[in-house]
């Protein structure tokens, strides 16, 4: 749920800056792209902090080298966040992030079904987790595929 809070707070912040005349935030798609960049930077950082162990535990047992997969997805999310900020790379970054979100959905479903905690808290239930993932996918597609 923290991810959703980061996204919503970023939408308010960047929307306000856009309303104040910041050129890079002049359209709703720009505002959403920047808010998504903040969200993906936030989620990427979790792959390299004390939350890392929880993320490794989320990886379904069928996948080899969960630590490597967590590092890889963290790096990809970070690169995607940077790509969203640059108009020249926004479309490709958005496409790659959508594919990454789709690829990570099974891990999220598996973690929720297995009850894998995140920072000592119960996992987000599937009835919320799947719609949130679909929201992130839809916003990423909308903001980057003009």
SESEDREN-204512 format. One line per 4 residues: number of its first residue (from 1); their letters; for each residue x, y, z of N, C-alpha, C, O. Coordinates in Angstrom, 3 decimals, padded with zeros to 6 digits. Layout:
NUM	A	X,Y,Z,X,Y,Z,X,Y,Z,X,Y,Z ~ ...
***
This chain:
1	XXXX	000.812,-001.198,000.000,000.000,000.000,000.000,000.860,001.268,000.000,000.419,002.315,-000.473 ~ 002.073,001.177,000.524,002.975,002.337,000.531,003.245,002.804,-000.895,003.407,003.999,-001.145 ~ 003.291,001.864,-001.819,003.552,002.205,-003.220,002.424,003.092,-003.748,002.676,004.070,-004.451 ~ 001.198,002.754,-003.412,000.053,003.542,-003.853,000.092,004.940,-003.243,-000.243,005.917,-003.912
5	XXXX	000.495,005.043,-001.986,000.615,006.345,-001.326,001.674,007.198,-002.025,001.464,008.388,-002.259 ~ 002.815,006.584,-002.359,003.875,007.315,-003.070,003.346,007.811,-004.414,003.587,008.958,-004.791 ~ 002.634,006.961,-005.129,002.083,007.368,-006.423,001.113,008.539,-006.266,001.214,009.530,-006.989 ~ 000.182,008.427,-005.331,-000.821,009.487,-005.157,-000.181,010.794,-004.687,-000.542,011.865,-005.175
9	XXXX	000.753,010.723,-003.756,001.434,011.935,-003.286,002.229,012.573,-004.421,002.271,013.797,-004.544 ~ 002.850,011.753,-005.238,003.616,012.270,-006.373,002.704,012.920,-007.406,003.060,013.941,-007.995 ~ 001.541,012.340,-007.627,000.580,012.950,-008.552,000.184,014.342,-008.072,000.105,015.279,-008.867 ~ -000.063,014.474,-006.784,-000.440,015.782,-006.228,000.725,016.762,-006.356,000.544,017.896,-006.800
13	XXXX	001.922,016.318,-005.965,003.098,017.193,-006.025,003.392,017.650,-007.450,003.524,018.847,-007.707 ~ 003.494,016.704,-008.371,003.856,017.059,-009.744,002.716,017.781,-010.460,002.957,018.639,-011.309 ~ 001.489,017.438,-010.122,000.357,018.175,-010.678,000.378,019.625,-010.225,000.094,020.529,-011.011 ~ 000.715,019.850,-008.958,000.823,021.215,-008.440,001.942,021.991,-009.114,001.780,023.162,-009.459
17	XXXX	003.086,021.323,-009.300,004.200,021.987,-009.987,003.840,022.315,-011.433,004.218,023.363,-011.958 ~ 003.106,021.406,-012.066,002.649,021.673,-013.431,001.719,022.869,-013.476,001.802,023.696,-014.383 ~ 000.831,022.959,-012.493,-000.096,024.094,-012.429,000.646,025.405,-012.178,000.164,026.475,-012.549 ~ 001.811,025.319,-011.553,002.621,026.519,-011.303,003.484,026.899,-012.497,004.205,027.895,-012.453
21	XXXX	003.413,026.101,-013.572,004.103,026.473,-014.798,005.385,025.722,-015.113,006.111,026.121,-016.024 ~ 005.689,024.655,-014.397,006.889,023.873,-014.711,006.660,023.178,-016.056,005.760,022.350,-016.195 ~ 007.490,023.530,-017.044,007.290,023.045,-018.415,007.279,021.527,-018.543,006.478,020.979,-019.299 ~ 008.159,020.837,-017.812,008.250,019.380,-017.916,006.989,018.690,-017.411,006.798,017.497,-017.645
25	XXXX	006.128,019.433,-016.718,004.902,018.869,-016.144,003.676,019.582,-016.700,002.713,019.832,-015.976 ~ 003.716,019.904,-017.975,002.677,020.743,-018.573,001.429,019.982,-019.003,000.396,020.599,-019.265 ~ 001.503,018.651,-019.082,000.328,017.879,-019.499,000.026,016.805,-018.454,000.907,016.419,-017.685 ~ -001.199,016.331,-018.427,-001.521,015.241,-017.496,-000.644,013.994,-017.713,-000.272,013.329,-016.746
29	XXXX	-000.318,013.680,-018.951,000.556,012.523,-019.209,001.946,012.742,-018.624,002.551,011.810,-018.095 ~ 002.456,013.974,-018.715,003.755,014.278,-018.110,003.699,014.100,-016.591,004.597,013.505,-015.995 ~ 002.654,014.613,-015.983,002.495,014.514,-014.527,002.458,013.048,-014.103,003.130,012.655,-013.149 ~ 001.674,012.243,-014.813,001.566,010.822,-014.463,002.895,010.112,-014.696,003.290,009.269,-013.890
33	XXXX	003.584,010.435,-015.775,004.885,009.800,-016.043,005.870,010.110,-014.923,006.581,009.213,-014.469 ~ 005.927,011.352,-014.469,006.838,011.715,-013.389,006.430,011.050,-012.076,007.284,010.597,-011.314 ~ 005.124,010.993,-011.812,004.657,010.322,-010.585,005.004,008.829,-010.629,005.419,008.253,-009.623 ~ 004.833,008.215,-011.794,005.232,006.809,-011.934,006.731,006.637,-011.754,007.177,005.648,-011.172
37	XXXX	007.512,007.591,-012.251,008.966,007.529,-012.062,009.306,007.548,-010.575,010.175,006.801,-010.127 ~ 008.631,008.391,-009.816,008.860,008.427,-008.366,008.465,007.096,-007.733,009.174,006.574,-006.872 ~ 007.340,006.556,-008.163,006.883,005.273,-007.620,007.879,004.155,-007.944,008.238,003.369,-007.067 ~ 008.324,004.084,-009.201,009.264,003.032,-009.578,010.621,003.220,-008.904,011.280,002.234,-008.575
41	XXXX	011.051,004.455,-008.693,012.302,004.689,-007.958,012.155,004.196,-006.515,013.078,003.604,-005.955 ~ 010.995,004.445,-005.928,010.716,003.984,-004.569,010.737,002.455,-004.508,011.372,001.877,-003.626 ~ 010.050,001.807,-005.435,010.014,000.340,-005.408,011.385,-000.246,-005.744,011.770,-001.274,-005.187 ~ 012.119,000.394,-006.641,013.461,-000.097,-006.986,014.370,-000.054,-005.767,015.145,-000.983,-005.539
45	XXXX	014.282,001.010,-004.986,015.164,001.139,-003.822,014.927,000.027,-002.811,015.856,-000.391,-002.120 ~ 013.692,-000.454,-002.721,013.378,-001.526,-001.763,014.145,-002.809,-002.074,014.343,-003.642,-001.190 ~ 014.574,-002.970,-003.316,015.298,-004.179,-003.707,016.709,-004.215,-003.135,017.386,-005.240,-003.211 ~ 017.153,-003.095,-002.561,018.529,-002.987,-002.083,018.612,-002.481,-000.645,019.658,-001.998,-000.212
49	XXXX	017.508,-002.593,000.090,017.477,-002.185,001.491,017.135,-003.411,002.336,017.182,-004.539,001.845 ~ 016.792,-003.192,003.595,016.456,-004.331,004.455,015.170,-005.029,004.022,014.878,-006.125,004.500 ~ 014.407,-004.423,003.138,013.203,-005.054,002.583,013.564,-006.157,001.588,012.714,-006.971,001.227 ~ 014.802,-006.186,001.153,015.260,-007.148,000.153,014.899,-008.591,000.532,014.443,-009.355,-000.319
53	XXXX	015.095,-008.960,001.780,014.782,-010.328,002.211,013.319,-010.682,002.003,012.993,-011.804,001.617 ~ 012.440,-009.723,002.260,011.009,-009.955,002.022,010.738,-010.149,000.536,009.936,-011.001,000.152 ~ 011.407,-009.361,-000.295,011.210,-009.481,-001.743,011.750,-010.815,-002.254,011.145,-011.435,-003.129 ~ 012.872,-011.253,-001.718,013.416,-012.562,-002.107,012.419,-013.657,-001.731,012.210,-014.598,-002.497
57	XXXX	011.808,-013.536,-000.560,010.817,-014.535,-000.125,009.575,-014.539,-001.012,008.876,-015.549,-001.091 ~ 009.296,-013.422,-001.679,008.126,-013.338,-002.557,008.289,-014.137,-003.848,007.301,-014.554,-004.452 ~ 009.532,-014.350,-004.270,009.776,-015.027,-005.543,009.271,-016.462,-005.440,009.649,-017.188,-004.521 ~ 008.420,-016.875,-006.380,007.918,-018.260,-006.341,009.073,-019.261,-006.344,010.097,-019.045,-006.992
61	XXXX	008.893,-020.340,-005.621,009.945,-021.350,-005.466,010.392,-021.958,-006.787,011.499,-022.489,-006.874 ~ 009.567,-021.892,-007.802,009.903,-022.489,-009.098,011.004,-021.713,-009.824,011.623,-022.238,-010.750 ~ 011.250,-020.471,-009.411,012.247,-019.646,-010.090,013.603,-019.791,-009.405,013.699,-019.677,-008.183 ~ 014.662,-020.045,-010.200,015.994,-020.165,-009.604,016.574,-018.791,-009.263,016.166,-017.777,-009.830
65	XXXX	017.512,-018.772,-008.347,018.276,-017.575,-007.983,017.385,-016.377,-007.655,017.453,-015.350,-008.330 ~ 016.553,-016.504,-006.624,015.646,-015.392,-006.298,016.373,-014.101,-005.954,015.873,-013.018,-006.261 ~ 017.540,-014.189,-005.326,018.298,-012.972,-005.010,018.712,-012.225,-006.258,018.632,-010.998,-006.315 ~ 019.157,-012.969,-007.261,019.524,-012.358,-008.541,018.301,-011.719,-009.192,018.387,-010.608,-009.715
69	XXXX	017.160,-012.415,-009.164,015.935,-011.882,-009.779,015.489,-010.596,-009.088,015.036,-009.662,-009.749 ~ 015.612,-010.544,-007.775,015.244,-009.328,-007.040,016.179,-008.179,-007.430,015.725,-007.057,-007.650 ~ 017.474,-008.456,-007.515,018.417,-007.414,-007.946,018.107,-006.948,-009.365,018.080,-005.749,-009.641 ~ 017.875,-007.899,-010.256,017.590,-007.563,-011.650,016.332,-006.713,-011.770,016.336,-005.699,-012.468
73	XXXX	015.258,-007.114,-011.096,014.026,-006.334,-011.205,014.187,-004.951,-010.570,013.586,-003.984,-011.038 ~ 014.991,-004.850,-009.514,015.255,-003.545,-008.922,016.007,-002.634,-009.874,015.681,-001.454,-010.004 ~ 017.012,-003.184,-010.537,017.778,-002.400,-011.519,016.877,-001.981,-012.676,016.932,-000.835,-013.121 ~ 016.046,-002.906,-013.165,015.152,-002.589,-014.281,014.137,-001.518,-013.891,013.829,-000.635,-014.691
77	XXXX	013.620,-001.592,-012.676,012.681,-000.561,-012.231,013.376,000.799,-012.131,012.800,001.821,-012.503 ~ 014.599,000.810,-011.634,015.344,002.069,-011.549,015.624,002.667,-012.914,015.452,003.867,-013.125 ~ 016.056,001.819,-013.841,016.294,002.297,-015.206,014.992,002.782,-015.849,014.972,003.792,-016.552 ~ 013.918,002.052,-015.598,012.622,002.461,-016.133,012.186,003.806,-015.576,011.629,004.629,-016.302
81	XXXX	012.436,004.036,-014.293,012.076,005.317,-013.672,012.808,006.463,-014.355,012.210,007.496,-014.654 ~ 014.096,006.281,-014.600,014.873,007.318,-015.295,014.340,007.499,-016.714,014.197,008.627,-017.187 ~ 014.049,006.398,-017.389,013.525,006.470,-018.758,012.202,007.208,-018.850,011.923,007.851,-019.862 ~ 011.383,007.126,-017.810,010.103,007.841,-017.818,010.292,009.353,-017.769,009.432,010.099,-018.239
85	XXXX	011.387,009.805,-017.216,011.622,011.246,-017.072,012.081,011.905,-018.365,011.961,013.120,-018.519 ~ 012.600,011.121,-019.288,013.141,011.658,-020.529,012.146,011.428,-021.666,011.855,010.282,-022.009 ~ 011.624,012.503,-022.250,010.645,012.324,-023.326,011.136,011.414,-024.455,010.334,010.695,-025.051 ~ 012.423,011.432,-024.757,012.950,010.616,-025.856,012.892,009.120,-025.553,012.834,008.307,-026.475
89	XXXX	012.906,008.751,-024.277,012.908,007.329,-023.908,011.622,006.902,-023.208,011.473,005.733,-022.853 ~ 010.708,007.818,-023.010,009.495,007.529,-022.238,008.686,006.380,-022.821,008.226,005.516,-022.074 ~ 008.503,006.351,-024.131,007.696,005.287,-024.748,008.301,003.909,-024.541,007.599,002.969,-024.168 ~ 009.606,003.783,-024.782,010.281,002.495,-024.601,010.304,002.107,-023.125,010.068,000.948,-022.785
93	XXXX	010.586,003.063,-022.254,010.596,002.773,-020.819,009.226,002.298,-020.357,009.121,001.350,-019.578 ~ 008.180,002.954,-020.835,006.824,002.558,-020.457,006.497,001.153,-020.910,005.941,000.367,-020.143 ~ 006.832,000.829,-022.142,006.590,-000.517,-022.659,007.340,-001.552,-021.824,006.772,-002.578,-021.448 ~ 008.606,-001.286,-021.535,009.412,-002.223,-020.741,008.861,-002.369,-019.324,008.844,-003.474,-018.782
97	XXXX	008.411,-001.274,-018.720,007.854,-001.347,-017.376,006.531,-002.097,-017.353,006.255,-002.837,-016.409 ~ 005.717,-001.917,-018.372,004.464,-002.690,-018.457,004.789,-004.178,-018.529,004.175,-004.983,-017.829 ~ 005.743,-004.543,-019.364,006.135,-005.950,-019.467,006.686,-006.465,-018.138,006.412,-007.601,-017.751 ~ 007.453,-005.643,-017.445,007.990,-006.036,-016.146,006.874,-006.222,-015.124,006.887,-007.187,-014.360
101	XXXX	005.915,-005.311,-015.104,004.787,-005.439,-014.180,003.987,-006.715,-014.446,003.553,-007.390,-013.513 ~ 003.798,-007.032,-015.706,003.085,-008.269,-016.058,003.902,-009.483,-015.623,003.357,-010.450,-015.091 ~ 005.215,-009.422,-015.855,006.080,-010.551,-015.490,006.145,-010.751,-013.979,006.303,-011.879,-013.513 ~ 006.027,-009.671,-013.209,006.117,-009.776,-011.754,004.783,-010.133,-011.095,004.747,-010.446,-009.905
105	XXXX	003.710,-010.088,-011.843,002.402,-010.387,-011.264,002.345,-011.777,-010.630,001.789,-011.911,-009.540 ~ 002.894,-012.819,-011.263,002.850,-014.135,-010.602,003.543,-014.148,-009.236,003.087,-014.838,-008.325 ~ 004.619,-013.408,-009.084,005.295,-013.343,-007.785,004.398,-012.657,-006.757,004.346,-013.075,-005.600 ~ 003.698,-011.614,-007.172,002.785,-010.936,-006.258,001.629,-011.840,-005.848,001.244,-011.867,-004.679
109	XXXX	001.081,-012.574,-006.798,-000.013,-013.505,-006.497,000.493,-014.605,-005.571,-000.155,-014.933,-004.576 ~ 001.643,-015.170,-005.897,002.227,-016.230,-005.076,002.482,-015.747,-003.653,002.177,-016.453,-002.692 ~ 003.039,-014.551,-003.516,003.339,-014.011,-002.187,002.066,-013.817,-001.371,002.035,-014.123,-000.179 ~ 001.029,-013.315,-002.009,-000.236,-013.111,-001.301,-000.837,-014.449,-000.878,-001.325,-014.584,000.244
113	XXXX	-000.803,-015.419,-001.757,-001.371,-016.743,-001.433,-000.576,-017.451,-000.341,-001.153,-018.164,000.480 ~ 000.742,-017.261,-000.324,001.581,-017.906,000.684,001.674,-017.099,001.970,002.245,-017.565,002.956 ~ 001.111,-015.883,001.968,001.124,-015.052,003.170,002.487,-014.493,003.507,002.815,-014.332,004.683 ~ 003.299,-014.188,002.487,004.640,-013.644,002.718,004.512,-012.211,003.241,003.951,-011.353,002.559
117	XXXX	005.025,-011.947,004.440,004.913,-010.585,004.996,005.875,-009.617,004.321,006.894,-010.014,003.756 ~ 005.527,-008.350,004.395,006.385,-007.276,003.882,006.637,-006.324,005.047,005.704,-005.712,005.568 ~ 007.888,-006.201,005.450,008.280,-005.384,006.602,007.494,-005.761,007.857,007.089,-004.898,008.637 ~ 007.288,-007.061,008.035,006.612,-007.558,009.227,005.098,-007.443,009.198,004.424,-007.836,010.151
121	XXXX	004.566,-006.911,008.118,003.106,-006.758,008.007,002.540,-007.812,007.067,003.235,-008.322,006.188 ~ 001.281,-008.126,007.267,000.607,-009.097,006.410,000.632,-008.611,004.958,000.593,-007.407,004.704 ~ 000.697,-009.543,004.016,000.719,-009.134,002.607,-000.595,-008.482,002.193,-001.652,-008.743,002.767 ~ -000.497,-007.632,001.186,-001.691,-007.016,000.624,-002.554,-008.120,000.028,-002.057,-008.927,-000.759
125	XXXX	-003.839,-008.175,000.386,-004.698,-009.241,-000.150,-004.841,-009.146,-001.667,-004.745,-008.069,-002.257 ~ -005.072,-010.307,-002.276,-005.204,-010.355,-003.737,-006.313,-009.447,-004.245,-006.187,-008.880,-005.330 ~ -007.380,-009.297,-003.501,-008.504,-008.455,-003.954,-008.085,-006.995,-004.102,-008.747,-006.229,-004.802 ~ -006.979,-006.602,-003.441,-006.426,-005.257,-003.608,-005.181,-005.264,-004.487,-004.955,-004.340,-005.268
129	XXXX	-004.384,-006.303,-004.352,-003.098,-006.363,-005.048,-003.268,-006.402,-006.560,-002.570,-005.688,-007.279 ~ -004.178,-007.219,-007.046,-004.358,-007.341,-008.498,-004.906,-006.039,-009.093,-004.379,-005.585,-010.109 ~ -005.942,-005.416,-008.509,-006.381,-004.129,-009.069,-005.291,-003.052,-009.026,-005.196,-002.230,-009.937 ~ -004.468,-003.055,-007.966,-003.375,-002.073,-007.909,-002.387,-002.323,-009.042,-001.940,-001.382,-009.698
133	XXXX	-002.049,-003.581,-009.272,-001.109,-003.904,-010.351,-001.702,-003.489,-011.698,-000.996,-002.953,-012.552 ~ -002.996,-003.737,-011.884,-003.656,-003.331,-013.129,-003.676,-001.806,-013.268,-003.529,-001.284,-014.373 ~ -003.855,-001.096,-012.162,-003.797,000.362,-012.183,-002.414,000.839,-012.622,-002.301,001.731,-013.462 ~ -001.365,000.245,-012.056,-000.003,000.638,-012.420,000.269,000.346,-013.895,000.897,001.149,-014.586
137	XXXX	-000.199,-000.792,-014.369,-000.020,-001.149,-015.781,-000.764,-000.158,-016.668,-000.205,000.357,-017.636 ~ -002.022,000.108,-016.337,-002.833,001.013,-017.145,-002.289,002.429,-017.166,-002.231,003.052,-018.226 ~ -001.888,002.949,-016.011,-001.334,004.302,-015.965,-000.017,004.385,-016.726,000.244,005.362,-017.428 ~ 000.806,003.361,-016.584,002.088,003.370,-017.298,001.862,003.367,-018.799,002.516,004.109,-019.531
141	XXXX	000.941,002.538,-019.258,000.649,002.482,-020.684,000.094,003.828,-021.167,000.554,004.371,-022.172 ~ -000.901,004.358,-020.440,-001.538,005.604,-020.846,-000.541,006.765,-020.898,-000.559,007.560,-021.838 ~ 000.318,006.859,-019.896,001.240,008.003,-019.801,002.380,007.934,-020.814,003.015,008.951,-021.095 ~ 002.646,006.759,-021.362,003.847,006.620,-022.181,003.590,006.230,-023.633,004.497,006.314,-024.461
145	XX	002.409,005.820,-023.945,002.118,005.359,-025.312,001.132,006.309,-025.981,-000.016,005.947,-026.239 ~ 001.591,007.529,-026.261,000.731,008.579,-026.831,000.260,008.231,-028.226,-000.469,009.007,-028.844
***
